[in-house]
Amino acid sequence: NNGHVIKANEYDNTVDSRTHNRITWEKFTIEKLDYNSQGCLEHGSKIKLKTYWGTYLKAVDGDLIHTHGNDDETSTFTLRLHNGLVRN
């Protein structure tokens, strides 16, 4: 269901030479994007990870970062139950 909460282990990501984002045991809300958004999460579900602050996590060049603007296709993930999260 929407509203599942997960935690990320401590994670540092360098966005560029001047910008750093830190994710340290932050809670995220899983937003399911599939046509049946009220259904259960399952392998292959399209999701977004929303932070407490209302921003979305984004995958950029294989790294996980906070978004600071509008979310886009880099903030959409595919749930892989046997392999963790991968960017769509």
QUIFEN-V877858 format. One record per backbone hydrogen bond with DSSP energy under -0.5 kcal/mol. CO is the residue of the C=O (numbers start at 1). NH is the residue of the N-H. Records with the same first field share a line. If there is no record, write none. Layout:
CO=NH ; NH
This chain:
1=4
4=30
6=28
8=25
11=23
13=15 ; 21
19=15 ; 16
21=13
22=24
23=11 ; 25
26=8
27=52
28=6 ; 30
29=31 ; 50
30=3 ; 32
31=48
35=37
36=39
42=45
45=79
46=33 ; 34
47=77
48=31 ; 50
49=57
50=29
51=54
55=51
56=67
58=60 ; 65
60=63
63=60 ; 65
65=58
72=75
73=76
74=59
75=77
76=88
77=47 ; 79
78=86
79=44 ; 81
80=83 ; 84
84=80
86=78
